């Protein structure tokens, strides 16, 4: 830490000194211009005279204000040599289209439109199975099963009689229609007309090319009309269902190209296009299903395979997505996977096709709205604020200004800028954090403070308790606090053995308070707090080493603080805090004086801490 501070102070000094000044003259000017004293660890502290930092008790150092010229309080000057030492690099920002990369995972499923169930058209008995196991590849028209049905025999005889004796075409059409309803194909009907012989068994053929993925038929069983026999799937096209987080929905658009890979073929990249985005969100996973239509020519992709997908969405200035691959195309409103170059009808439902622009699948005007982007390395983000350091023009020496910006979406190595910067400005892309640290050293506003740091000094506020407890009861609480204050001082002096016995005394003192002085409601509150204090005391009393005692002293102090805030005390009590305790998480304690005696670090940082509240 000390080495970093010395390095940053050197950078500031390099930027502010004049080359013609010699070393002794610089020191003299610094002492002359010094009017404010600050802390190297807590630069928000600014005092008019030397002394100790009220937070960490380190010696204050003089703060040299730059009075050479008036300027922005967020500005800092650096010499060319200081810039080289800090490795400062700048880049001019520009407007250009950038891609947001959306990563998703999912799995492959069958295309529902490519799955066909072969069922019995009439009641009958399965005499023979041509396909007797799943996995068989079949083509359209291939034999599947041979069925005997008395109803089919009767319908064939009726057809032949009608065909031979009927005089009208309507009667012939009616007889033909009856056979078609019973599942007899046109070819079989033509053969019946030609041979004029009734077949006892009828062969059921496959209606599509594909693979048998399920078989319900068993040779010799009797089936009813509508009973499923086989399920055949065409694997030439498959669906991929991906899980998209709700934060990524703004980048998803119909028709976008998506690349994905599977474990079975790690070196091969497959592609598909977004064909459907589910309108509902899964409340458990907080994701939305996105469906891709994928051509599976070589049938490498198998159902239930896991996939890892990447989608690149080009964004505009307002964060909307550009997808113009469908520009000028005609799409079916009900089946958007049907895309044609010219107007016409849908191949599936017969509806008239509609222009992609009318359905919102393309927007030609978006091409002109390129966003203003800045490299991500130029942005310092803290909480809800983002700071970018801009090189100030028209200066004799290199000068940089901290600028708060409003960020849009992150697109790869860039951020879209909503406001705060202008096209052509030069921003720091390497070394921005060093510049910010140098500003902190000289107590100027930085990424950690919105305005001048002295406005953010934490005030000590006085809290006057209007407790319902009587004065006598508050006196008893003050007496009980004496044991607590002794424990706090013992820990600050690293006295482990003495601390262990004091914890038991504190609990006994608080339990001796006369609860008859309280009303019924406050008694209940008192009992609850004492029960918690009893648990805290037990943990503390079983602690053997100093660090464990300090660990349990924090919840112990929090419970007693609740007691004092709820019921009051006769004497003034201070609430102090050490911000560096327990890995910079911070911890509080009660003190009888405003002087800091840190129980969490003891002799190592005896005076480190600050007063948060004054309770009287």
C-alpha positions in Angstrom: 0.0 0.0 0.0 2.8 2.5 1.0 4.7 1.7 -2.3 1.5 2.3 -4.3 0.9 5.6 -2.5 4.5 6.8 -3.1 4.2 5.8 -6.8 0.9 7.7 -7.3 2.2 10.8 -5.5 5.2 10.7 -7.8 2.9 10.7 -10.8 1.0 13.7 -9.6 4.2 15.5 -8.8 5.5 14.8 -12.3 2.4 16.3 -13.8 2.3 19.4 -11.7 5.9 20.6 -11.6 7.5 22.9 -14.2 10.6 21.6 -15.9 12.5 24.7 -15.3 12.0 24.5 -11.5 14.8 22.8 -9.6 14.2 20.2 -6.8 14.7 22.6 -3.9 12.4 25.2 -5.4 9.6 22.7 -5.8 9.8 21.7 -2.2 9.7 25.3 -1.1 6.6 26.1 -3.2 4.8 23.0 -1.9 5.3 24.0 1.7 4.2 27.5 0.9 1.0 26.5 -0.9 0.0 23.9 1.7 -3.1 24.9 3.6 -5.0 21.6 4.0 -3.9 18.3 5.7 -5.2 14.9 4.6 -4.7 11.2 5.2 -3.0 9.0 2.6 -5.4 6.1 3.4 -8.5 8.2 3.8 -8.2 11.1 1.4 -11.7 12.3 2.2 -10.3 13.7 5.5 -9.3 17.3 5.0 -8.2 19.3 8.1 -6.8 22.8 8.4 -3.9 21.8 10.7 -1.6 18.8 11.1 -2.4 15.9 13.4 -3.8 12.4 13.3 -6.4 10.9 11.0 -9.7 10.6 12.9 -10.4 7.3 11.2 -7.1 5.3 11.2 -5.0 7.6 13.5 -2.2 7.8 10.9 -0.2 11.0 10.6 -1.8 13.5 8.3 0.2 14.7 5.3 0.1 18.1 3.6 -2.2 18.5 0.6 -0.9 20.8 -2.2 -3.7 22.5 -4.1 -3.1 23.2 -7.8 -3.5 27.0 -8.0 -1.6 27.5 -11.2 -4.9 27.9 -13.2 -8.6 27.5 -12.7 -10.0 24.3 -13.9 -12.4 21.4 -13.4 -11.9 19.8 -9.9 -11.9 16.4 -11.6 -8.9 17.3 -13.8 -5.3 16.2 -13.3 -2.2 17.3 -15.2 0.6 14.9 -16.1 3.9 15.4 -17.9 4.9 13.3 -20.8 7.3 11.3 -18.7 4.6 10.7 -16.1 2.3 9.4 -18.8 5.0 7.0 -20.0 5.6 5.8 -16.5 1.9 5.2 -15.8 1.6 3.6 -19.3 -1.3 5.9 -20.2 -2.9 5.0 -23.6 -5.8 6.8 -25.2 -8.3 6.0 -28.0 -10.7 8.2 -29.9 -14.3 7.1 -29.5 -16.5 6.6 -32.6 -19.9 5.4 -33.8 -20.0 1.9 -35.1 -22.2 -1.2 -35.0 -21.1 -3.7 -32.4 -22.2 -7.2 -31.7 -23.6 -8.5 -28.4 -22.7 -12.1 -27.8 -25.4 -14.2 -26.2 -24.5 -17.6 -24.9 -27.1 -20.3 -24.4 -27.4 -24.0 -23.7 -30.1 -26.4 -24.6 -30.8 -29.8 -26.3 -31.9 -31.3 -29.6 -35.4 -32.6 -30.0 -37.4 -34.0 -32.9 -39.1 -31.7 -35.3 -42.8 -32.2 -34.3 -43.9 -31.5 -37.9 -41.7 -34.4 -39.1 -43.2 -37.1 -36.8 -46.0 -39.3 -38.1 -48.1 -41.8 -36.3 -49.3 -44.8 -38.3 -52.6 -46.1 -36.9 -55.2 -48.7 -37.8 -57.9 -47.4 -40.1 -60.4 -50.1 -39.2 -60.9 -52.9 -36.8 -58.9 -56.1 -37.6 -56.2 -58.6 -36.8 -52.5 -58.0 -37.5 -51.5 -61.0 -39.6 -47.9 -60.0 -40.4 -45.4 -57.4 -39.4 -42.9 -56.3 -42.0 -41.3 -53.9 -39.5 -40.9 -55.8 -36.3 -38.5 -53.6 -34.3 -37.8 -50.0 -33.7 -34.9 -48.2 -35.5 -35.8 -49.6 -38.9 -35.4 -47.0 -41.7 -38.3 -46.9 -44.0 -39.3 -44.9 -47.1 -42.6 -43.6 -48.2 -44.8 -46.5 -49.5 -42.8 -49.3 -47.8 -44.8 -52.2 -46.3 -45.3 -51.9 -42.5 -48.0 -54.4 -41.5 -50.6 -56.8 -43.0 -54.0 -56.6 -41.5 -57.2 -58.8 -41.8 -60.5 -56.9 -41.4 -63.9 -58.3 -42.3 -65.1 -54.7 -42.8 -62.4 -54.2 -45.4 -63.4 -57.5 -47.2 -67.1 -56.3 -47.2 -66.1 -52.9 -48.5 -64.1 -54.4 -51.4 -67.0 -56.7 -52.4 -69.4 -53.7 -52.3 -67.0 -51.7 -54.5 -66.7 -54.4 -57.1 -70.5 -54.8 -57.3 -71.0 -51.1 -57.6 -68.3 -50.8 -60.2 -69.9 -53.6 -62.2 -73.6 -52.8 -62.0 -73.9 -49.1 -61.0 -74.9 -46.8 -63.8 -74.0 -43.4 -62.2 -70.5 -42.1 -61.5 -71.7 -40.8 -58.1 -72.3 -44.3 -56.8 -68.8 -45.4 -58.0 -67.2 -42.4 -56.3 -69.1 -43.2 -53.1 -67.8 -46.8 -53.1 -64.3 -45.6 -53.8 -64.5 -43.0 -51.0 -65.5 -45.7 -48.5 -62.4 -47.7 -49.3 -60.2 -44.6 -48.9 -61.7 -43.9 -45.5 -60.8 -47.5 -44.5 -57.1 -46.7 -45.4 -57.0 -48.3 -48.8 -54.5 -46.4 -51.0 -55.2 -45.3 -54.6 -52.8 -47.8 -56.0 -54.6 -50.6 -54.1 -57.9 -49.4 -55.4 -56.6 -49.4 -59.0 -55.3 -52.9 -58.5 -58.7 -54.0 -57.2 -60.4 -52.5 -60.3 -57.9 -54.3 -62.5 -57.9 -57.8 -61.0 -61.5 -57.7 -59.6 -60.3 -60.0 -56.8 -61.1 -59.3 -53.1 -58.0 -59.4 -50.9 -58.5 -61.0 -47.5 -55.5 -59.0 -46.0 -54.6 -55.4 -46.6 -51.1 -54.0 -46.4 -50.5 -50.8 -44.5 -47.7 -48.7 -46.0 -45.5 -45.9 -44.6 -46.6 -42.4 -45.3 -43.2 -40.7 -44.9 -39.5 -41.3 -45.2 -37.9 -41.8 -41.8 -37.0 -44.1 -38.9 -39.4 -46.1 -36.7 -39.0 -44.6 -33.3 -41.8 -46.5 -31.6 -43.7 -49.7 -32.3 -47.0 -50.6 -30.7 -47.9 -53.4 -33.2 -47.5 -57.0 -32.3 -48.2 -59.8 -34.7 -51.5 -61.6 -34.1 -53.2 -59.0 -31.9 -56.6 -57.6 -32.6 -56.6 -53.8 -33.0 -59.4 -51.3 -33.1 -59.9 -48.4 -35.4 -57.5 -45.6 -34.5 -55.1 -47.8 -32.5 -51.5 -46.6 -33.0 -49.2 -49.1 -34.8 -45.9 -47.2 -35.4 -44.4 -43.8 -34.9 -42.0 -42.7 -37.7 -39.7 -39.6 -37.5 -37.9 -37.8 -40.3 -34.5 -36.8 -39.0 -33.6 -34.6 -41.9 -34.7 -31.6 -39.9 -34.5 -31.2 -36.1 -35.3 -28.6 -33.5 -33.0 -27.2 -31.0 -34.5 -25.7 -27.8 -32.2 -23.2 -26.0 -32.7 -21.6 -22.6 -32.3 -17.8 -22.8 -32.1 -15.7 -19.6 -34.6 -12.9 -19.4 -31.7 -10.3 -19.4 -30.8 -11.5 -22.9 -34.3 -11.4 -24.4 -33.7 -7.8 -25.7 -31.1 -9.3 -28.0 -33.2 -12.1 -29.4 -35.1 -11.7 -32.7 -36.8 -14.0 -35.1 -34.6 -15.2 -38.0 -31.3 -14.7 -36.3 -28.5 -17.0 -37.2 -27.2 -19.1 -34.2 -24.1 -21.2 -34.1 -23.8 -24.2 -31.8 -21.7 -27.3 -31.1 -22.3 -30.7 -29.5 -19.9 -32.9 -27.5 -20.0 -35.7 -30.1 -18.5 -33.4 -32.8 -16.5 -30.8 -30.9 -14.6 -29.4 -33.9 -17.8 -28.9 -36.0 -20.0 -25.8 -35.9 -23.7 -26.3 -36.7 -26.0 -23.5 -37.6 -29.7 -22.8 -37.2 -32.1 -19.9 -37.2 -34.5 -18.6 -34.5 -37.9 -19.8 -35.5 -39.9 -19.4 -32.3 -39.5 -17.6 -28.9 -41.8 -18.8 -26.2 -44.2 -16.1 -24.9 -43.9 -17.2 -21.3 -41.0 -17.3 -18.8 -40.2 -20.4 -16.7 -40.6 -19.1 -13.1 -38.1 -21.6 -11.6 -35.2 -21.2 -14.0 -36.1 -17.6 -15.1 -35.4 -18.5 -18.7 -37.4 -18.5 -22.0 -37.3 -21.3 -24.5 -35.9 -20.3 -27.9 -36.4 -22.8 -30.8 -34.1 -23.2 -33.7 -34.9 -24.9 -37.0 -31.9 -26.9 -38.1 -31.2 -28.9 -41.3 -29.8 -32.3 -40.3 -28.6 -33.5 -43.7 -26.1 -36.1 -42.5 -28.3 -36.9 -39.4 -25.3 -36.3 -37.1 -27.6 -34.5 -34.6 -29.5 -36.8 -32.4 -32.4 -36.0 -30.1 -31.5 -35.3 -26.4 -28.0 -34.2 -27.4 -26.8 -31.2 -25.3 -25.7 -28.1 -27.2 -23.8 -24.9 -26.5 -24.9 -22.1 -28.6 -23.8 -18.5 -29.4 -25.8 -15.8 -31.0 -24.4 -12.5 -32.1 -26.8 -9.6 -32.2 -26.0 -6.3 -33.8 -27.3 -3.5 -31.6 -28.3 0.1 -32.4 -28.0 3.3 -30.4 -31.1 2.6 -28.4 -30.1 -1.1 -27.7 -32.5 -2.6 -30.2 -31.4 -5.5 -32.5 -30.8 -5.3 -36.2 -31.7 -8.4 -38.2 -32.1 -7.7 -41.9 -31.6 -11.2 -43.3 -35.3 -11.3 -43.8 -35.5 -7.9 -45.4 -37.8 -8.1 -48.5 -38.9 -11.7 -47.7 -42.5 -13.0 -47.5 -43.4 -15.0 -44.4 -46.4 -17.1 -43.2 -48.0 -15.5 -40.1 -48.9 -18.9 -38.7 -45.9 -20.8 -39.8 -43.0 -18.3 -39.8 -40.5 -20.9 -40.8 -42.1 -20.7 -44.3 -40.0 -17.9 -45.9 -40.2 -17.1 -49.6 -38.7 -14.4 -51.9 -42.0 -13.6 -53.5 -45.7 -13.3 -52.4 -47.8 -16.5 -52.4 -49.4 -18.9 -50.0 -48.1 -21.0 -47.1 -47.2 -24.5 -48.0 -48.6 -25.8 -44.7 -51.8 -23.9 -44.0 -52.5 -22.1 -47.3 -52.6 -18.6 -45.7 -51.4 -15.7 -47.7 -47.8 -14.7 -47.0 -47.0 -11.3 -45.5 -44.0 -9.1 -45.8 -41.3 -9.5 -43.1 -41.3 -5.8 -42.4 -45.0 -5.8 -41.6 -44.6 -8.7 -39.1 -41.7 -6.8 -37.4 -39.1 -9.3 -38.5 -37.0 -6.7 -40.4 -36.4 -3.0 -40.1 -34.5 -1.3 -42.9 -34.3 2.1 -41.2 -32.3 0.8 -38.3 -29.1 0.6 -40.4 -28.5 4.3 -40.0 -28.5 4.4 -36.2 -24.9 3.4 -35.3 -24.3 3.7 -31.5 -21.5 5.6 -29.9 -19.2 3.1 -28.3 -16.2 3.1 -26.0 -13.7 0.3 -25.2 -14.7 -1.5 -21.9 -11.1 -0.9 -20.6 -11.8 2.8 -20.5 -14.8 2.5 -18.1 -14.4 2.4 -14.3 -17.6 1.1 -12.7 -18.4 1.5 -9.0 -21.9 0.7 -7.8 -24.4 2.5 -10.1 -21.9 5.0 -11.5 -19.4 4.7 -14.4 -16.4 7.0 -14.9 -14.4 7.6 -18.0 -11.2 9.7 -18.2 -11.2 12.0 -21.2 -8.1 13.9 -22.5 -8.7 17.6 -22.3 -7.8 19.6 -25.5 -6.3 23.1 -25.6 -4.0 22.5 -22.7 -0.3 23.1 -22.6 0.3 19.9 -20.7 -1.5 16.5 -20.9 -4.6 16.9 -18.8 -7.3 14.4 -18.1 -10.8 14.9 -16.9 -13.1 12.4 -15.1 -16.4 12.2 -16.7 -19.5 10.4 -15.4 -21.3 8.5 -18.3 -24.5 6.7 -18.7 -23.8 3.2 -20.1 -26.0 1.2 -22.4 -25.5 -2.4 -23.2 -22.1 -4.1 -23.2 -21.3 -5.5 -26.6 -18.1 -7.7 -26.4 -15.2 -5.4 -25.8 -17.3 -2.2 -26.0 -20.0 -0.4 -24.0 -22.7 1.6 -25.8 -22.7 5.2 -24.4 -26.1 6.8 -23.9 -24.8 10.2 -22.8 -21.7 11.8 -21.3 -19.3 11.6 -24.2 -19.1 12.9 -27.8 -17.9 11.3 -30.9 -14.2 12.1 -31.5 -13.2 12.6 -27.9 -10.1 10.9 -26.7 -10.5 8.6 -23.7 -8.0 6.7 -21.6 -8.1 3.0 -22.3 -5.1 2.0 -20.3 -4.0 3.5 -17.0 -7.4 5.0 -16.1 -7.3 3.4 -12.6 -3.9 5.0 -12.0 -5.2 8.4 -12.9 -8.2 7.9 -10.6 -5.9 6.8 -7.8 -3.8 9.9 -8.3 -6.9 12.0 -7.9 -7.8 10.3 -4.7 -4.3 11.0 -3.3 -4.8 14.8 -3.9 -8.3 14.5 -2.4 -10.1 15.4 -5.7 -13.3 13.7 -6.8 -12.7 10.2 -8.2 -14.7 7.1 -9.0 -15.4 6.6 -5.3 -17.1 10.0 -4.8 -19.6 11.9 -6.8 -18.6 15.4 -5.7 -15.8 16.8 -3.5 -14.9 14.1 -0.9 -15.3 16.5 2.1 -19.0 16.5 1.5 -19.1 12.8 2.3 -17.5 12.9 5.7 -19.8 10.8 7.9 -21.4 13.1 10.5 -21.8 12.1 14.1 -25.6 12.3 14.7 -27.2 12.6 18.1 -30.1 10.3 18.7 -32.4 11.2 21.6 -34.3 8.1 22.7 -37.9 8.5 23.8 -38.0 5.2 25.5 -41.0 4.0 27.5 -38.7 2.6 30.2 -38.6 4.6 33.5 -35.6 6.5 34.6 -34.8 4.0 37.3 -34.6 1.2 34.8 -32.3 3.2 32.5 -30.0 3.8 35.5 -29.8 0.0 36.0 -28.9 -0.4 32.3 -26.1 2.2 32.7 -24.7 0.2 35.6 -24.8 -3.0 33.6 -23.0 -1.3 30.7 -20.0 -0.7 33.0 -19.1 -4.4 32.7 -19.5 -4.2 29.0 -17.2 -1.2 28.7 -14.6 -3.1 30.8 -14.8 -6.0 28.3 -14.4 -3.6 25.4 -11.3 -2.0 26.9 -9.8 -5.4 27.8 -10.1 -6.6 24.1 -8.6 -3.3 22.9 -5.6 -4.1 25.2 -5.3 -7.7 24.0 -6.3 -9.1 27.5 -7.8 -12.5 26.6 -8.1 -14.1 30.0 -9.7 -11.1 31.6 -12.2 -10.8 28.7 -13.6 -14.3 29.2 -14.7 -13.7 32.8 -16.2 -10.3 32.0 -18.7 -11.7 29.5 -20.4 -13.8 32.2 -20.6 -10.7 34.5 -22.3 -8.7 31.7 -25.1 -11.2 31.3 -25.6 -11.4 35.1 -25.8 -7.6 35.4 -28.4 -7.3 32.7 -30.4 -10.2 34.2 -30.5 -8.4 37.5 -32.3 -5.4 36.1 -35.7 -5.1 37.8 -38.2 -5.9 35.0 -41.1 -5.1 37.4 -40.5 -1.5 36.4 -41.5 -2.3 32.8 -45.0 -2.7 31.3 -46.2 -5.9 29.8 -45.2 -5.1 26.2 -41.7 -3.9 27.1 -41.2 -7.0 29.3 -41.7 -9.3 26.3 -39.2 -7.3 24.3 -36.8 -7.4 27.2 -37.1 -11.2 27.6 -36.4 -11.7 23.8 -33.3 -9.5 23.9 -31.9 -11.2 27.1 -32.5 -14.6 25.5 -30.3 -13.6 22.6 -27.7 -12.0 24.9 -27.6 -15.3 26.8 -26.7 -17.2 23.6 -24.1 -14.6 22.7 -22.6 -14.8 26.1 -22.4 -18.6 25.9 -20.5 -18.4 22.7 -18.1 -15.8 24.0 -17.4 -17.7 27.3 -16.3 -20.8 25.4 -13.8 -18.9 23.3 -10.2 -19.7 24.3 -8.2 -17.4 22.1 -8.3 -13.6 21.5 -9.3 -13.8 17.8 -12.3 -16.0 18.5 -13.4 -13.7 21.4 -13.3 -10.7 19.0 -15.4 -12.7 16.5 -18.2 -13.3 19.1 -17.8 -9.8 20.5 -19.5 -8.4 17.4 -22.9 -10.1 17.7 -22.6 -9.6 21.5 -22.3 -5.8 20.9 -25.1 -5.8 18.4 -27.5 -7.3 21.0 -26.5 -4.8 23.7 -26.8 -1.9 21.2 -30.4 -3.0 20.6 -31.1 -3.0 24.3 -29.7 0.6 24.7 -31.6 1.8 21.7 -34.9 0.3 22.8 -34.8 1.0 26.5 -32.2 3.8 26.8 -29.5 4.5 29.3 -28.9 7.2 31.9 -25.5 8.2 30.5 -24.3 9.2 27.0 -23.3 6.2 24.9 -21.4 6.3 21.6 -21.6 3.8 18.7 -18.2 3.3 17.1 -17.2 1.3 14.0 -14.0 -0.2 12.7 -14.4 -0.4 8.8 -11.5 -2.8 8.5 -12.6 -5.5 10.9 -13.3 -9.1 9.6 -11.8 -8.6 6.1 -13.1 -5.0 5.6 -16.7 -6.1 6.4 -16.7 -3.8 9.4 -18.0 -4.2 12.9 -19.4 -1.9 15.6 -19.3 -1.6 19.4 -20.5 0.7 22.2 -18.1 3.1 23.9 -18.5 5.4 26.9 -16.2 8.0 25.3 -15.7 9.5 21.9 -12.1 8.4 21.9 -11.5 5.3 19.8 -10.2 2.2 21.5 -10.5 -0.6 18.9 -11.5 -4.0 20.4 -11.2 -5.8 17.1 -7.5 -5.0 16.4 -6.2 -4.0 19.8 -2.6 -2.8 19.9 -2.2 -3.4 16.2 -4.6 -0.6 15.3 -5.7 0.8 18.6 -7.1 4.1 17.3 -8.6 2.9 14.0 -12.3 3.6 13.8 -14.9 6.3 13.7 -17.9 7.4 15.8 -21.2 6.7 14.0 -23.8 7.8 16.6 -24.1 9.6 19.9 -27.0 8.2 22.0 -28.1 10.4 24.9 
